[in-house]
Amino acid sequence: MSLQQVFASMQEKNIVISELDGELVIRAPQGAMDQALMAGLKVHKQEFLAALRNGLVMEAHAAAPQKISPDMLPLVSLTQDEIDLIVASVAEGAAGIQDIYPLAPLQEGILFHHLLETQGDPYITRSIIVFDNRTRLNAFLDALQTVIDRHDILRSSVRWSGLPQPVQVVHRQALLPVEELAPAAKDRRKECLLERTDPRRLRMDLQQAPLLAGYVIKDSESEECWFAMLNHHMVDDNYTLQLILSEIRLLLDGRAGQLPAVQPYRNFIAQMRSVSQAEHESYFRRQLGDIDEPTAPFGLLNVQGSGGQVGEAVLPLAADLARRIRNSARQHSVTPASLFHLAWALVMGQCSGRDDVVFGTVLSGRLQGGSFGAESAVGMFINTLPIRVTMRDRTVQDMVGSTHRNLNELLMHEQASLALAQRCSGVPASVPLFTALLNYRHSTLAAAPEQAALLEWEGMRVISSEERTNYPLTLSVDDLGQGFGLTVQCAGGIDPARIAVYLRTALAALVTALEQHPLQRVDTIDIMSAVERRQLLFGFNTTAADYPAEQSLHALFEAQVEKTPDADAVTFAGQTLSYSELNAKANRLAHYLRSRGAGPEVLVGLCVERSLELAVGMLGILKAGGAYVPLDPHYPEERIAYIVKDA
C-alpha cells in the first residue's frame, strides 16, 4: 500500500496514531485493523514518525471518530458512560476530541487548590507586554496560536465531574481568547489592564481550552497596544514558558523550518504511570515516617490561600557572594542548589524553633524523561515534594553533603504524588506537612539567546511578569549562570524583605564556615543580620526616660489621673479601667489596708490572678504606704494576702 492509500484507509476506519518512545502508537476501533493496513503502517513507519515530529497531528488529519470507546484510550480506565459524559461536555462532541488521559501529580494538586477557591487563582501567571502598534501585536498573537496548534497540552482542558479521577481532554482545535478593553488615556492604561486581569480576583474555566488568555488595551493617544498574557500552570511551567517564547521567536523571524520536533505530553503521562507507586511510598515512609508535626515558620499553617494577601521582595545577591557560593559548591562536590536548600533549612528552623525541618522543593520533573525528549517538551512537568533536613549535632561539612545526597535521592521520585508523600508521614491529614516552599530554577536553561532575542524584539517591551502559589512562604532562587536572584513571597503579615535578608545572611555564614571552619556545628549558624541584632539588643531596649525622681510612683499616677481621667489606664481580657476608675479602686483598697494596720513597716503579700486586680492591688498598696511582694495564688494561707484579694 502507498502512503496515500494507508492514510486514506486510516481516515475511513477512524484510526489515529501518535508517537511514544520512537514508536507509533495506534488507536483503532475494535476490528478496524487488518493485515494489509498493519503492513502498510510498518512500511511507512518512518514517514509517519517524521510527520508527527514536525508538528503534524495525525489524529487531526484523520477523519474524526463519531464515537470514542474505552479501547481507544490506553492511558486511562473509563467506562463508556464516563467517556460519553466527557464527550457531551465538548461542543464539537467526539469530533472535537483528540485524546483523553490522566493528570500529572502537580496538575492534580493545582486542580485541588483551584476547586477550593471561589475568587482568584494562585496558579495564574500574568505577563504585561507593550507593542508599538497593532501590527506587531497581531504578529505575536498569530505566532502564539501556531504554538498552541502544535502542542497537545496547550489545547487541553480538564474534566472531573462524575468521573472516578480527573482527566485532561486534548481538543483538536483551541483558539486563544483575546479580549479587547476600551481604550484608555496614557496614565490609566496600565492600571485598567492590571485591574481587569488581576489573578487575585480573576479565574479561568479549566474546562475550556486553551488555558491561556490575552487582554488588549489601546493607548487612546498613540498606536501603542498593552497586552496582558495569562497562563495557567495547569498546562505550563517556567521552563515551558521559555520554550514557548523560543518557538514564537523562530516564527516571528520566518524560521518555522527550525522549529523542534513536537513531543506529545501524553508520552510523559505514559512514562510517569509506568513507575511503581510502591517504590515512591517506601522511600517517603523512610524519610518522613517519624515526623508527627508540621514545619510552620511563624506559626503559618494555611496552605489553602489564593495568594491574594502576599507581599513580595526581590534581592539580587552580590557578585562576590555568588562567586563564593559557586566556589564552595565546587570544592565540596555539591551543587549551588544544595547550599541554598541548606540555608533555607536554617531559616525555616530558626523561624519555627526546630532543628529537624521539612519544606517543599520544586523539582523540574524532566530529569527522568530523557527517553521521550522531555528536555524540549512543552507542558507542566514540575512537581513539589517534601525534603527533610535534620540539623541536630551536625557539622556544616556533613550537612552540605547530606543535603546534596537527599536532593539526588528525591530526584529519583520527582513525579511521585505530594498527597502520597504526605500520607507517609505521621502528621494528621487535617494538618499540612509543611507550609514553606523553595523553587530553585535555572533561568537560562531553555534557549537563553532565543529568549533574550524575543524580549529585545524591536517594537516590543516586557513590563512585568508575576506568579504566586498557595503557600504562605515561598522562596524562588533564579540561577542566572553566574549571579543569583532571590524572590520571597510572604503571607500573614510577614515582611518578605526580612526573610530574604535572613537567607542571604545564612548563605554568607555557610560559605564562610565551609571556607574556614567546615567542622563548625551547623546549628550554631545565625541567620540574623548585624543590623537586626543591634535593633533587638539595643534599639528596642532604649527605654531610659527622664521623670521627676523626687515624686513617688503613685503620685505620678495621680497626676496623670488629673490630666486624662477618662483615658484607658489598663485593659485585660476585654475589660478596661480608666485612670479615674483605677484610681478610685486603688484608693478604696489603700483605706482598707490602713484600717488593718498596713504601713511602711508592713510587708504586704499580693495574691491575684487577673491583671485588673493586680493593677488595683499594686497601686493600692503603694497608696497605703506599704511594700508588696507577689504571691503565688496557691501560696499557703497568709491572712493579709487574702484580705487584699477579697478587698
C-alpha positions as CSV (number, residue, x, y, z in Angstrom):
1,M,0.0,0.0,0.0
2,S,1.2,3.5,-0.8
3,L,1.5,6.2,1.9
4,Q,-1.7,7.8,0.4
5,Q,-3.6,4.5,0.5
6,V,-2.6,3.9,4.1
7,F,-3.6,7.4,5.1
8,A,-7.0,7.0,3.3
9,S,-7.6,3.7,5.0
10,M,-6.9,5.3,8.3
11,Q,-9.4,8.0,7.7
12,E,-12.0,5.6,6.6
13,K,-11.7,3.4,9.6
14,N,-11.2,6.2,12.2
15,I,-7.7,5.1,13.1
16,V,-5.4,7.6,14.8
17,I,-1.7,7.4,15.6
18,S,0.8,9.2,17.8
19,E,4.5,8.6,18.8
20,L,5.8,7.1,22.1
21,D,9.5,6.4,22.7
22,G,10.2,6.4,18.9
23,E,7.4,4.0,18.1
24,L,4.0,4.5,16.5
25,V,1.1,4.2,18.9
26,I,-2.1,3.1,17.0
27,R,-5.6,3.7,18.4
28,A,-8.3,2.0,16.4
29,P,-11.9,0.8,16.9
30,Q,-12.1,-2.9,17.6
31,G,-11.7,-5.0,14.4
32,A,-10.6,-2.0,12.3
33,M,-7.0,-3.2,11.8
34,D,-6.3,-5.7,9.1
35,Q,-3.0,-7.3,7.9
36,A,-2.7,-5.1,4.8
37,L,-3.1,-1.9,6.8
38,M,-0.7,-3.1,9.5
39,A,1.9,-4.0,6.8
40,G,1.4,-0.5,5.2
41,L,2.0,1.2,8.6
42,K,5.2,-0.8,9.1
43,V,6.5,0.1,5.6
44,H,5.7,3.8,6.1
45,K,6.5,4.0,9.8
46,Q,9.4,6.5,9.4
47,E,7.4,8.8,7.2
48,F,4.6,8.9,9.8
49,L,7.1,9.5,12.6
50,A,8.7,12.3,10.7
51,A,5.3,13.9,10.1
52,L,4.4,13.6,13.8
53,R,7.8,15.1,14.9
54,N,7.3,18.1,12.5
55,G,4.2,19.0,14.4
56,L,1.6,17.4,12.2
57,V,-1.1,15.9,14.4
58,M,-2.2,12.7,12.5
59,E,-5.3,12.5,14.7
60,A,-6.4,15.9,13.4
61,H,-5.8,15.0,9.8
62,A,-7.7,11.7,10.0
63,A,-11.4,11.6,9.9
64,A,-12.7,12.4,13.4
65,P,-14.3,9.4,15.1
66,Q,-18.1,9.5,15.6
67,K,-17.7,7.7,18.9
68,I,-14.8,7.3,21.3
69,S,-14.6,3.9,23.0
70,P,-12.5,2.7,26.0
71,D,-10.1,0.7,23.8
72,M,-9.1,4.0,22.1
73,L,-7.9,5.5,25.4
74,P,-5.0,3.3,26.6
75,L,-3.7,5.7,29.3
76,V,-6.9,5.9,31.3
77,S,-9.6,3.5,32.6
78,L,-13.0,4.9,31.8
79,T,-16.3,3.2,31.1
80,Q,-18.3,4.0,28.0
81,D,-20.8,6.0,30.1
82,E,-18.0,8.1,31.6
83,I,-16.5,8.7,28.1
84,D,-19.9,9.7,26.8
85,L,-20.2,12.2,29.7
86,I,-16.9,13.8,28.7
87,V,-17.9,13.9,25.0
88,A,-21.2,15.5,25.9
89,S,-19.3,18.4,27.6
90,V,-17.4,19.3,24.5
91,A,-19.2,21.5,22.0
92,E,-18.0,19.6,18.9
93,G,-18.6,16.2,20.5
94,A,-16.3,13.3,19.7
95,A,-15.1,15.0,16.5
96,G,-13.6,17.8,18.7
97,I,-11.5,15.4,20.9
98,Q,-8.1,14.3,20.0
99,D,-7.2,12.4,23.2
100,I,-8.1,11.8,26.9
101,Y,-5.6,10.9,29.6
102,P,-4.9,11.4,33.3
103,L,-3.3,14.4,35.1
104,A,0.3,14.6,36.2
105,P,0.8,14.8,40.0
106,L,1.2,18.5,40.3
107,Q,-1.7,19.0,37.9
108,E,-3.9,17.2,40.5
109,G,-2.6,19.4,43.2
110,I,-3.3,22.6,41.2
111,L,-6.9,21.3,40.4
112,F,-7.4,20.7,44.2
113,H,-6.5,24.3,45.1
114,H,-8.5,25.7,42.1
115,L,-11.6,24.0,43.4
116,L,-11.0,25.2,46.9
117,E,-11.1,28.9,45.8
118,T,-14.1,30.8,44.7
119,Q,-12.3,34.0,43.8
120,G,-8.9,34.3,42.2
121,D,-6.4,31.6,41.4
122,P,-2.8,31.4,42.8
123,Y,-1.7,29.4,39.7
124,I,-2.4,32.0,37.0
125,T,0.8,33.7,35.7
126,R,0.4,37.2,34.2
127,S,2.8,39.0,31.9
128,I,2.4,42.6,30.6
129,I,3.9,43.4,27.2
130,V,3.7,46.6,25.3
131,F,3.8,46.7,21.5
132,D,4.5,49.8,19.4
133,N,1.4,49.1,17.2
134,R,-1.3,46.6,16.4
135,T,0.6,45.0,13.6
136,R,3.3,43.9,15.9
137,L,0.8,42.6,18.4
138,N,-1.1,40.7,15.7
139,A,2.1,39.0,14.6
140,F,2.8,37.9,18.1
141,L,-0.7,36.6,18.6
142,D,-0.5,34.6,15.3
143,A,2.8,33.0,16.3
144,L,1.3,32.1,19.8
145,Q,-1.7,30.5,18.1
146,T,0.7,28.4,15.9
147,V,2.5,27.2,19.0
148,I,-0.9,26.3,20.6
149,D,-1.8,24.3,17.5
150,R,1.5,22.4,17.7
151,H,1.3,21.1,21.2
152,D,-1.4,18.9,22.7
153,I,-1.0,20.2,26.2
154,L,-1.8,23.7,25.1
155,R,-5.0,22.5,23.6
156,S,-6.1,20.7,26.8
157,S,-8.8,21.2,29.3
158,V,-9.8,19.3,32.5
159,R,-12.8,17.3,33.4
160,W,-13.7,15.8,36.8
161,S,-17.5,15.9,37.5
162,G,-18.9,12.4,37.5
163,L,-15.5,10.7,36.9
164,P,-13.5,8.4,39.1
165,Q,-10.5,10.5,38.6
166,P,-9.9,13.9,36.9
167,V,-8.7,13.7,33.3
168,Q,-7.4,16.1,30.7
169,V,-9.1,16.4,27.3
170,V,-7.0,17.3,24.3
171,H,-9.1,19.3,21.8
172,R,-8.4,19.2,18.1
173,Q,-8.6,23.0,18.0
174,A,-8.3,25.6,20.7
175,L,-8.4,29.3,19.7
176,L,-6.6,31.8,22.0
177,P,-9.3,34.1,23.5
178,V,-8.3,37.7,23.3
179,E,-10.5,40.4,25.0
180,E,-10.4,43.9,23.8
181,L,-10.7,46.5,26.5
182,A,-11.9,50.1,26.0
183,P,-9.0,52.5,25.0
184,A,-7.6,54.4,28.0
185,A,-5.5,57.5,28.5
186,K,-1.8,57.1,28.9
187,D,-1.9,57.5,32.7
188,R,-4.7,54.9,33.0
189,R,-3.9,52.1,30.5
190,K,-1.7,50.1,32.8
191,E,-4.0,50.5,35.8
192,C,-7.0,49.4,33.7
193,L,-5.2,46.4,32.3
194,L,-4.0,45.3,35.7
195,E,-7.4,45.7,37.3
196,R,-9.1,43.6,34.6
197,T,-6.5,40.8,34.7
198,D,-5.8,40.6,38.5
199,P,-5.2,36.9,39.3
200,R,-6.3,37.6,42.9
201,R,-9.9,38.1,41.5
202,L,-9.9,36.6,38.0
203,R,-10.5,32.9,37.4
204,M,-10.0,30.7,34.4
205,D,-12.5,28.0,33.4
206,L,-10.4,24.8,33.5
207,Q,-13.0,23.1,31.3
208,Q,-12.3,25.4,28.4
209,A,-9.2,25.1,26.2
210,P,-6.7,26.7,25.8
211,L,-5.8,27.6,29.4
212,L,-4.2,30.8,28.1
213,A,-5.8,34.1,27.5
214,G,-5.0,37.6,26.2
215,Y,-6.3,41.0,27.1
216,V,-5.5,44.1,25.0
217,I,-5.9,47.8,25.8
218,K,-5.0,50.5,23.3
219,D,-3.5,53.9,24.2
220,S,-6.1,56.4,23.3
221,E,-3.4,58.9,22.4
222,S,-1.0,56.8,20.4
223,E,-0.7,53.5,18.4
224,E,0.7,51.6,21.4
225,C,-1.1,48.4,22.5
226,W,-0.7,47.0,26.0
227,F,-1.1,43.2,26.2
228,A,-1.7,41.0,29.3
229,M,-0.9,37.3,28.7
230,L,-2.4,34.9,31.3
231,N,-1.1,31.4,31.5
232,H,-2.5,28.7,33.8
233,H,0.1,26.4,35.5
234,M,-2.2,23.5,34.7
235,V,-0.6,23.4,31.3
236,D,2.8,25.1,31.6
237,D,5.7,25.8,33.9
238,N,8.6,28.4,33.8
239,Y,10.7,26.2,31.6
240,T,7.8,25.6,29.2
241,L,7.2,29.3,29.0
242,Q,10.8,29.7,27.8
243,L,10.2,27.0,25.2
244,I,7.0,28.8,24.0
245,L,8.9,32.1,23.7
246,S,11.7,30.4,21.8
247,E,9.2,29.0,19.3
248,I,7.4,32.3,18.9
249,R,10.8,33.9,18.2
250,L,11.5,31.4,15.4
251,L,8.1,32.1,13.8
252,L,8.5,35.8,14.0
253,D,11.8,35.6,12.3
254,G,10.4,33.5,9.5
255,R,12.3,30.4,10.6
256,A,9.4,28.0,11.1
257,G,11.5,25.2,9.5
258,Q,13.8,25.3,12.5
259,L,11.0,24.5,15.0
260,P,11.9,21.5,17.1
261,A,10.1,18.2,16.8
262,V,6.9,18.1,18.9
263,Q,7.0,15.8,21.9
264,P,3.4,15.0,22.9
265,Y,2.6,15.5,26.6
266,R,0.8,12.1,26.5
267,N,4.2,10.4,26.2
268,F,5.2,11.9,29.6
269,I,2.0,10.7,31.2
270,A,2.6,7.2,29.8
271,Q,6.1,7.1,31.2
272,M,5.1,8.5,34.6
273,R,2.4,5.9,35.0
274,S,4.9,3.1,34.4
275,V,6.8,3.8,37.6
276,S,5.9,1.7,40.7
277,Q,4.0,3.7,43.3
278,A,5.2,1.2,45.9
279,E,8.8,2.5,45.4
280,H,7.7,6.0,46.0
281,E,5.8,5.0,49.1
282,S,8.7,3.0,50.5
283,Y,11.1,6.0,50.1
284,F,8.8,8.6,51.7
285,R,8.0,6.3,54.6
286,R,11.7,6.0,55.4
287,Q,12.1,9.8,55.1
288,L,9.0,11.0,56.9
289,G,7.5,8.2,58.9
290,D,8.6,9.7,62.3
291,I,7.5,13.3,61.5
292,D,4.4,14.0,63.6
293,E,4.1,17.8,63.4
294,P,4.3,20.3,60.6
295,T,7.2,22.7,60.0
296,A,5.3,26.0,60.2
297,P,7.5,29.1,60.3
298,F,5.9,31.9,62.3
299,G,3.1,29.5,63.0
300,L,1.7,29.9,59.4
301,L,-0.4,26.9,58.8
302,N,-2.8,28.0,56.0
303,V,-1.8,26.4,52.7
304,Q,-5.2,26.9,51.1
305,G,-4.9,30.6,50.3
306,S,-5.3,32.2,46.9
307,G,-2.0,34.2,47.2
308,G,-4.1,37.4,47.3
309,Q,-2.6,38.9,50.5
310,V,1.0,38.2,49.7
311,G,3.9,40.6,50.0
312,E,7.0,40.2,47.7
313,A,10.6,41.2,48.0
314,V,13.4,40.8,45.3
315,L,17.0,40.7,46.4
316,P,19.9,40.1,44.0
317,L,23.0,38.5,45.7
318,A,26.2,40.5,45.5
319,A,28.6,39.2,42.8
320,D,31.3,38.3,45.4
321,L,28.8,36.2,47.5
322,A,27.6,34.5,44.3
323,R,31.2,33.6,43.3
324,R,31.9,32.2,46.8
325,I,28.8,30.1,46.7
326,R,29.8,28.5,43.4
327,N,33.4,28.0,44.5
328,S,32.4,26.4,47.8
329,A,29.9,24.1,46.0
330,R,32.6,23.0,43.5
331,Q,35.2,22.4,46.2
332,H,32.8,20.2,48.2
333,S,31.4,18.3,45.1
334,V,27.9,19.6,45.5
335,T,25.6,21.9,43.5
336,P,24.8,25.5,44.5
337,A,21.2,24.3,44.8
338,S,22.3,22.1,47.8
339,L,23.7,25.2,49.6
340,F,20.5,27.1,49.0
341,H,18.4,24.2,50.3
342,L,20.6,24.0,53.5
343,A,20.5,27.8,54.0
344,W,16.7,27.7,53.6
345,A,16.5,24.9,56.1
346,L,18.4,27.1,58.6
347,V,15.9,29.9,58.1
348,M,13.0,27.6,58.4
349,G,14.4,26.0,61.6
350,Q,15.1,29.3,63.4
351,C,11.7,30.7,62.3
352,S,9.9,27.7,63.6
353,G,12.0,26.7,66.6
354,R,13.1,23.4,65.2
355,D,16.3,21.6,64.2
356,D,14.5,19.0,62.1
357,V,12.6,20.7,59.3
358,V,10.5,19.7,56.3
359,F,9.8,22.1,53.4
360,G,8.6,21.7,49.8
361,T,11.1,21.9,47.0
362,V,10.1,22.3,43.3
363,L,11.6,19.7,41.0
364,S,11.9,20.2,37.2
365,G,10.2,16.8,36.5
366,R,12.2,16.4,33.3
367,L,15.3,14.6,34.6
368,Q,13.8,11.1,34.3
369,G,12.2,11.8,31.0
370,G,15.1,11.5,28.6
371,S,13.6,8.6,26.7
372,F,10.9,10.8,25.2
373,G,12.8,14.1,24.9
374,A,11.4,15.8,28.0
375,E,14.1,18.5,27.8
376,S,12.3,20.0,24.8
377,A,8.7,19.1,25.6
378,V,6.0,21.6,26.3
379,G,3.8,21.1,29.3
380,M,3.5,21.0,33.1
381,F,6.4,18.9,34.3
382,I,7.4,20.4,37.6
383,N,6.4,18.8,40.9
384,T,6.5,19.9,44.5
385,L,7.8,17.3,47.1
386,P,8.9,17.4,50.7
387,I,12.6,17.4,51.7
388,R,13.7,16.8,55.2
389,V,16.8,18.4,56.7
390,T,17.9,17.3,60.2
391,M,20.5,19.7,61.7
392,R,20.9,18.4,65.3
393,D,24.6,18.0,66.3
394,R,25.8,18.0,62.7
395,T,28.8,19.8,61.2
396,V,28.5,22.2,58.3
397,Q,30.6,20.0,56.0
398,D,28.5,16.9,56.9
399,M,25.2,18.8,56.4
400,V,26.2,20.1,53.0
401,G,27.0,16.6,51.8
402,S,23.8,15.1,53.4
403,T,21.6,17.8,51.8
404,H,23.1,17.1,48.4
405,R,22.5,13.3,48.7
406,N,18.9,13.9,49.9
407,L,18.2,16.0,46.8
408,N,19.7,13.4,44.5
409,E,17.6,10.7,46.1
410,L,14.5,12.8,45.9
411,L,15.1,13.4,42.1
412,M,14.6,9.6,41.6
413,H,11.0,10.2,42.8
414,E,10.4,13.5,41.1
415,Q,7.0,12.5,39.8
416,A,5.6,11.0,42.9
417,S,2.3,12.4,44.3
418,L,2.6,15.0,47.0
419,A,-0.5,13.6,48.6
420,L,1.2,10.2,48.8
421,A,4.3,11.7,50.3
422,Q,2.3,13.5,53.0
423,R,0.3,10.3,53.8
424,C,3.7,8.6,54.5
425,S,4.4,11.0,57.4
426,G,2.9,10.9,60.9
427,V,1.3,14.3,60.5
428,P,-2.5,14.2,60.7
429,A,-4.3,14.5,57.4
430,S,-6.0,17.7,58.5
431,V,-2.7,19.5,59.0
432,P,-0.1,20.3,56.3
433,L,3.3,18.6,56.5
434,F,5.0,21.9,55.5
435,T,4.0,25.5,54.7
436,A,7.1,26.8,53.1
437,L,8.4,26.3,49.6
438,L,11.8,26.6,47.8
439,N,11.8,26.9,44.0
440,Y,15.4,26.7,42.6
441,R,15.1,27.4,38.9
442,H,17.7,27.7,36.2
443,S,16.6,30.8,34.4
444,T,19.0,30.3,31.5
445,L,18.2,26.6,30.6
446,A,15.9,26.9,27.6
447,A,17.5,28.6,24.6
448,A,18.6,31.7,26.5
449,P,19.8,33.6,23.4
450,E,16.4,33.0,21.8
451,Q,14.5,34.2,24.8
452,A,16.7,37.3,25.1
453,A,16.2,38.0,21.4
454,L,12.4,37.8,21.9
455,L,12.5,40.2,24.8
456,E,14.6,42.6,22.7
457,W,12.4,42.4,19.6
458,E,12.0,45.7,18.0
459,G,8.7,47.3,18.8
460,M,8.0,45.3,22.0
461,R,9.0,45.5,25.6
462,V,8.1,43.4,28.6
463,I,6.8,45.5,31.6
464,S,6.3,42.8,34.2
465,S,5.7,39.2,34.9
466,E,4.3,37.7,38.1
467,E,3.4,34.4,39.6
468,R,2.2,33.1,43.0
469,T,1.5,29.9,44.9
470,N,-0.9,28.8,47.7
471,Y,2.0,28.5,50.2
472,P,2.3,31.3,52.7
473,L,6.1,31.5,52.5
474,T,7.9,30.9,49.2
475,L,11.5,31.4,48.1
476,S,12.3,31.5,44.4
477,V,16.0,31.3,43.5
478,D,16.9,32.3,40.0
479,D,20.2,30.8,38.9
480,L,21.4,33.2,36.3
481,G,24.5,31.3,35.3
482,Q,26.9,33.5,37.3
483,G,24.7,35.5,39.7
484,F,21.7,34.6,41.8
485,G,18.4,36.5,42.4
486,L,16.1,35.9,45.3
487,T,12.3,36.5,45.3
488,V,10.5,36.0,48.6
489,Q,6.7,36.0,48.9
490,C,5.1,36.0,52.4
491,A,1.5,36.0,53.7
492,G,0.3,36.6,57.2
493,G,1.9,40.0,57.6
494,I,5.5,38.6,57.5
495,D,8.0,41.0,55.9
496,P,9.4,39.3,52.8
497,A,12.5,41.6,52.8
498,R,13.3,40.4,56.3
499,I,13.2,36.8,55.2
500,A,15.3,37.5,52.1
501,V,18.0,39.1,54.4
502,Y,17.8,36.0,56.7
503,L,18.6,33.8,53.7
504,R,21.4,36.0,52.5
505,T,22.9,36.0,56.0
506,A,22.6,32.2,56.3
507,L,24.3,31.7,52.9
508,A,27.2,34.0,53.8
509,A,27.7,32.3,57.1
510,L,27.5,28.8,55.5
511,V,30.1,29.8,52.9
512,T,32.4,31.3,55.5
513,A,32.1,28.1,57.6
514,L,32.9,25.9,54.6
515,E,35.9,28.1,53.8
516,Q,37.3,28.5,57.3
517,H,35.6,26.1,59.8
518,P,34.0,23.2,58.0
519,L,33.6,21.3,61.3
520,Q,31.6,24.0,62.9
521,R,28.2,22.8,64.1
522,V,25.5,23.9,61.7
523,D,23.0,24.7,64.4
524,T,25.4,27.5,65.6
525,I,25.0,29.4,62.4
526,D,23.0,32.6,62.9
527,I,20.6,34.0,60.3
528,M,20.1,37.4,61.9
529,S,21.9,40.3,60.3
530,A,24.1,42.6,62.4
531,V,21.6,45.4,61.9
532,E,18.6,43.4,63.2
533,R,20.7,42.1,66.1
534,R,21.6,45.7,67.2
535,Q,18.0,46.7,67.0
536,L,16.8,43.8,69.2
537,L,19.6,44.1,71.8
538,F,19.9,47.8,72.0
539,G,17.3,49.7,69.9
540,F,14.3,48.1,71.5
541,N,15.8,48.4,74.9
542,T,16.5,52.1,74.8
543,T,13.8,52.8,77.4
544,A,15.5,55.3,79.6
545,A,13.4,58.4,80.1
546,D,13.6,61.5,82.3
547,Y,11.0,61.7,85.1
548,P,10.7,63.6,88.4
549,A,12.8,61.4,90.6
550,E,11.5,63.1,93.8
551,Q,7.9,62.0,93.0
552,S,6.6,58.6,94.1
553,L,5.1,56.3,91.5
554,H,1.5,56.6,92.9
555,A,1.9,60.4,93.0
556,L,2.9,60.4,89.3
557,F,-0.1,58.2,88.6
558,E,-2.4,60.6,90.4
559,A,-1.0,63.5,88.3
560,Q,-1.9,61.5,85.2
561,V,-5.4,61.0,86.6
562,E,-5.8,64.8,86.7
563,K,-4.7,65.1,83.1
564,T,-6.6,62.2,81.5
565,P,-9.3,60.9,83.9
566,D,-11.3,59.2,81.1
567,A,-8.4,57.7,79.2
568,D,-7.9,53.9,79.3
569,A,-5.3,53.0,82.0
570,V,-5.4,49.2,81.9
571,T,-7.1,46.6,79.7
572,F,-7.2,42.9,80.0
573,A,-9.5,40.1,78.6
574,G,-12.0,42.6,77.2
575,Q,-12.2,44.6,80.5
576,T,-10.9,48.2,80.7
577,L,-10.4,50.6,83.6
578,S,-10.0,54.3,83.0
579,Y,-7.5,56.3,85.0
580,S,-10.2,57.7,87.3
581,E,-11.8,54.2,87.8
582,L,-8.4,52.6,88.6
583,N,-7.5,55.5,91.0
584,A,-10.9,55.1,92.8
585,K,-10.5,51.4,93.3
586,A,-6.9,51.8,94.5
587,N,-7.9,54.5,96.9
588,R,-10.6,52.2,98.4
589,L,-8.0,49.4,98.8
590,A,-5.5,51.8,100.4
591,H,-8.0,52.9,103.0
592,Y,-8.9,49.3,103.8
593,L,-5.3,48.3,104.2
594,R,-4.5,51.2,106.5
595,S,-7.5,50.2,108.6
596,R,-5.9,46.8,109.0
597,G,-2.5,48.2,110.1
598,A,-0.6,48.2,106.8
599,G,2.1,50.8,106.6
600,P,5.8,51.3,105.8
601,E,6.9,48.7,108.3
602,V,4.5,46.0,107.0
603,L,5.3,43.7,104.0
604,V,2.0,43.1,102.2
605,G,1.6,39.9,100.1
606,L,-0.4,40.3,96.9
607,C,-2.2,37.2,95.6
608,V,-4.2,37.9,92.5
609,E,-4.8,36.0,89.2
610,R,-6.2,38.7,86.9
611,S,-4.4,41.7,85.5
612,L,-7.0,44.3,86.6
613,E,-6.9,43.1,90.2
614,L,-3.1,43.1,90.0
615,A,-3.1,46.8,88.9
616,V,-5.5,47.8,91.6
617,G,-3.7,45.8,94.3
618,M,-0.2,47.2,93.5
619,L,-1.4,50.8,93.3
620,G,-3.5,50.4,96.5
621,I,-0.6,49.0,98.5
622,L,1.7,51.9,97.4
623,K,-1.0,54.4,98.3
624,A,-1.3,52.8,101.7
625,G,2.4,53.4,102.2
626,G,3.3,49.7,102.3
627,A,5.6,47.4,100.3
628,Y,4.4,44.3,98.5
629,V,5.7,41.0,97.2
630,P,3.9,38.9,94.5
631,L,2.5,35.7,95.9
632,D,1.5,32.6,94.0
633,P,-2.3,32.0,94.1
634,H,-1.6,28.6,95.7
635,Y,0.7,30.1,98.4
636,P,0.0,28.8,101.9
637,E,-2.6,30.9,103.7
638,E,-1.4,34.3,104.6
639,R,-4.2,36.4,106.1
640,I,-3.1,39.7,104.6
641,A,-2.9,38.1,101.1
642,Y,-6.5,37.0,101.2
643,I,-7.6,40.4,102.7
644,V,-6.1,42.1,99.6
645,K,-7.7,39.6,97.3
646,D,-11.1,39.8,99.0
647,A,-10.9,43.6,99.0
